[in-house]
Amino acid sequence: MNELAEDKVNHPSHYTSGKIEVIDFIEDQNFNYHRGNAIKYICRAGKKDKSKEVEDLEKAIWYLQREIKRLNEEERSWNHI
């Protein structure tokens, strides 16, 4: 494999446009599934497919809404104890 060719499995270009890969940041910050996916979609918005930039941001919102719902449910369950 050409060393300059994009590694679409291990280092896809839509996740490696900065100094660190998105997954490294997510793991370093110990984000849970919902928060990590929101960050992933925000960071890659428009980079994988420019025509799907809004869709990527909508997916990020969807994951954030799920996380907010989870936190609200968790808070309600603690209030019942």
C-alpha positions in Angstrom: 0.0 0.0 0.0 1.3 3.5 -0.8 2.3 5.2 2.4 0.8 8.5 1.2 -2.6 6.8 0.4 -5.3 7.5 2.9 -5.9 4.8 5.5 -9.7 4.7 5.4 -9.9 2.2 8.3 -7.3 3.4 10.9 -6.9 7.1 10.0 -9.6 8.4 7.7 -9.0 12.0 6.5 -12.3 13.3 7.8 -11.1 12.5 11.4 -7.5 13.6 11.1 -7.6 17.2 9.9 -6.1 18.6 13.0 -3.1 17.9 15.2 -4.8 14.9 16.9 -7.4 12.4 15.8 -10.9 12.9 17.1 -10.9 9.4 18.7 -7.8 10.3 20.7 -9.4 13.4 22.1 -12.6 11.5 22.9 -10.7 8.8 24.7 -8.4 11.3 26.5 -11.4 13.1 27.8 -13.1 9.9 28.7 -16.4 10.9 27.1 -19.3 8.5 27.1 -20.9 7.1 24.0 -23.4 9.9 23.4 -20.9 12.7 24.0 -18.2 11.1 22.0 -20.5 10.6 19.0 -21.7 14.2 19.1 -18.1 15.4 19.1 -17.2 13.0 16.3 -20.1 14.3 14.1 -19.3 17.9 14.9 -15.6 17.5 14.0 -16.3 15.7 10.8 -19.2 17.8 9.6 -18.8 18.5 5.9 -15.4 16.8 5.7 -16.5 13.3 4.8 -19.1 14.5 2.4 -19.7 18.3 2.0 -23.3 17.7 0.9 -24.0 16.0 4.3 -22.6 18.8 6.5 -26.1 19.7 8.0 -26.9 16.0 8.4 -23.7 15.5 10.4 -24.6 18.4 12.7 -28.2 17.1 13.1 -26.7 13.7 14.1 -24.6 15.5 16.7 -27.7 17.2 18.0 -29.5 13.8 18.2 -26.7 12.4 20.3 -26.7 15.4 22.6 -30.5 15.2 23.0 -30.1 11.5 24.0 -27.4 12.5 26.5 -29.6 15.2 28.0 -32.5 12.7 28.2 -30.2 10.2 30.0 -29.0 12.8 32.5 -32.6 14.0 33.2 -33.8 10.4 33.8 -30.8 9.8 36.0 -31.5 12.9 38.0 -35.2 11.9 38.4 -34.2 8.5 39.6 -31.9 10.0 42.2 -34.6 12.3 43.4 -36.9 9.3 44.1 -34.4 7.8 46.5 
